[in-house]
Amino acid sequence: MKKYLLIILLYGFWNCSPEDQITEYDLNELIKSENEFIYKTFKNETPSGKVYKVFDSGEKKYIGNLSKGIPYGDWSKLNNEGDLLEIINFKNGIPGRRYVIIYHDNGQKHIEGSYFKNKKNGLFKMYYKNGLESFRGEYLNDSGIGFWSYYDEEGKVIKKIDCSIENCN
């Protein structure tokens, strides 16, 4: 009985088709359409699978997924060191919500927040060069909402603003 089970398992592994495997593409080996988010290979094929970027250090990082040349899900934009700068969510090849990070020259985060349709939406934070928060507040369609907090360089709250009473723009 064990022999038959082993034979069936081995047969199943040998008969896995290449379509069952996830294909990977180096971003440098893809061509992006000029006016829209559609990718092709140098052989003019429409790729489906994971997209990665290779850095000078040899490190490989996955940045997004393609289905028939069209990006979907979260795509990461990385700097030359491989640090995350931005995440853009794609639906049917159309960019939607963007999560952005800007860094100080020492590598610490400076600003992070979300945009939707090029307007600030969601939580935004600013940081001192020492890595501690200097500001924390929320936006809805570019307008400040809720309570905003400002901090000193040691992380102590120095000011709070209620955006329903004061202008938070």
PyMOL commands that set and color helices and strands:
alter all, ss='L'
color gray80, all
select helices_A, chain A and resi 2-14+18-20+27-29
alter helices_A, ss='H'
color red, helices_A
select strands_A, chain A and resi 24-26+30-32+39-41+49-54+60-67+70-78+84-91+94-103+109-116+119-120+122-127+133-140+143-151+157-162
alter strands_A, ss='S'
color yellow, strands_A
deselect
rebuild
show_as cartoon
